[in-house]
Amino acid sequence: MKVVLLGPPGAGKGTQATGIVERYNIVHISTGDIFRKNVKEGTPLGKQAKAYMDKGELVPDELVIALVQDRLKQDDCKDGYLLDGFPRTTFQAEAMEKLGMAVDKVIDIQVGKDVLVGRATGRRVCKKCGETYHVSFRPTKVEGVCDKCGAEVIQRSDDEEATVARRIDVYLSETAPLVDYYEKKGNIVHINGDDDAKVVQEKIFAALD
């Protein structure tokens, strides 16, 4: 089974990816992980990607596609995979098809902007150990103090409301053509991500079974 997971920042893709990978015994492939691994190992593709990343530029489509194609050729992908963070554009999706990497199902987790902003702006992170909390869903026992190590718990600058709203708008404008592309292919399933994570997971499993 070859699956693409779409969803805006804060949609809970990480939680759902874990469940999908465990249930269907497939590999979770994140483009971020691929970049980091290739850069760390100093592969030819990794060196090319690093040159762009060091300048703060986006890695070009052709290079992203080459990195993903290289990863999908590895043995652990033979029984299927879950792609997270790729494709991001219709160009990448079309290139995948041409290279024989067509996907079976696309899961699009849709969450209202107000809900996404609420989830992200409520997030708090320990400055020392990195433990994550949420003012509504998982508050610290003592306000502003980490349960695990006792250090200060803060709101990251990229979790502030204006930044979060901008990230969501960018995601929606960038992926709208991609969603349309898969709509025409007839292999996309839209899941209401406003629901509880367990309910969302059950809907995803029903779509994939």
N, C-alpha and C positions, 0 to 999 in steps of 0.2 A: 504494500500500500504506500502510495506517494501522496503526501498531503502538504498543502501550503496553509499556514496560519496567518490570517490578517487581523489587525485590530489596533486602534489608536493607543498612545501611551496611557497606561492606567486601566486598560481593559481586562487585565488579569491573564494575559497570554502566558506568562511564566507558569502560573498554577495549572492552567489547562494543558500546556505542553507536557508537563510532567505526567499528568493523567493519561494523555493520549499515548505517549511513548511506552508507559508501563502496560497499558491494556493491549496494545497492538504489537508490542515487541519490535518497535522500529527505532531508528536513531534520530535524536534531536539535533538538527543542524542549524546553528545560528551564524549569520555572516560575521557578526562581531567576533565570535570564537575562532572562525576560520582566519580572519585577519590577524588576530593576536598570535595564533599558533604559527602562521607563516612568517610573521615579522620576527617572532622569538627565535624560530629555527633558522632564520636568514635564508629562506628559499628564494630562488630567482623572482617568483611572483610576489613574495613577501617584501623583498627589497624595493620592487616597483611600487607596491602599495604604500610602503613607509615613506617614500619620497613625496607622495601626495599628502599623506597624513601629517607629516612634519611641517608642511607649508600651510596646514589648515584647510586644504582643498578636498573636495569630494573625490573619492576613487572613481575613475571613469567606468562606465558600464562594461566595456570590453574586458577590463581587468577583473572586475567583480565576477563576471560570468566565467572567466578562465579559472578563478580561484574556486568557485562553487563547482564547476565541472570537474576539476581535479579532485575535490573532496568526494563527489558522488561516485567516482570511479573506484573508491576504496572498498575493500571486502565487506566491511560492516554495513554498507548501504544496499547490499544485494537483496535483502528482504523488505526493503522500503525505508522511507525516511519522512521526517517532518521538517519542512523548511520554515524557518522563523526569521523574518527580516529580509527575505528574498523570495520572489522578485519584488522590486519596489516600483518598477515602471513597466509599461506595456512592451517597450523595447527588450527588456530583460526577459519577460514572459515569452515573447515571440522567439527570442534567441534560444531559450530552453527547449522549446518545441523542435526547432530546427536541428538542435544538437541531440535529439532523442531523449530529452529529459522531461517529457510531458507528465503532468500530475493527474492523479485520479480525482481528487476532491480539494476544494478550496473552502476553508472554514473562515467566515468573516464575522468576527465578534463585534457587534454594534452596541455602543454605549452612548447615552445622551451626554452632551458636552457638560451640562451642570453636574452630572454625577461624576464624570471624569475629573473635573476641577475639584470637586469636593473630596474625592479620594486622594488626589495628589497633594492638595494644600494641607490636608490633615496628617500627612506623613511626617514622622520625626525620626531622626537617626542619631545614634550615639556617636559622639565625636571620637571616642577612644576605640571601641570594639566593633562599631558598625552595625550593631543590632538595630532592627527596624521596628518602629511602633506606629500607631495611628491614634489620633486624639479621640476618634469615635469607636473604631473597631478593636483596637488593641492599645489602650492607654497604659502608660507606666504606672506602677503602684504609687510612686511619689512623683508629683508633677515636675517634669524637667530633669528627672534623674533616672539613669539606666538601671533596670532591674538586675542585669547581669553583672555589671562592673562598677556601678555607682558614679560613673562619669556623667557629664552634662549631655542632655539630649537636645538636639537643635533641628530647626527646619532648614533644609538645604536651599540655596538661592534658586536652584532650578525647579523647586517645588512651590515657588511663590506664584500667586494667582495669574499675574500678567504673563509670566514665562510659560506656565502650563497652558494657558489659553492659546498662546501663540503656537506652541508645539502641536497642539491638537488641530488648529486651523491648517498648519503646514501639512500635517499628515493627511487630513481629509482632502485637501486640494491636490496633493500629489498622488493619492491612491484612487481617487474617483475614476480616472480613465482605466486603471487596472481592474477595478471592480466591474466596470462596463465590459471590459474585454472578456472576463470570465463569465459574465452574464450571457454573453453571446455564445460562449462555448457550452454553457448549460451545466457546468460542474461546480458552481458556487452555492454554498448554503449560508444564509444569514442567520446568526444566532443573537438573540437579545441578551446582551451582557449586563443589563441592569439588574438581572436576577441574582439570587444567591449563587456563589461559586459552584455549589454541589448541583444545583438545578441546571446551570449553564453546562456543566460537565455531562450530565445525563442527556441533554439535548444534542451535544456534540457526538456522544457515543451513538445515539439513535441515528444521526445523519451518516455516520461512518460504518455502522454494522451492516 
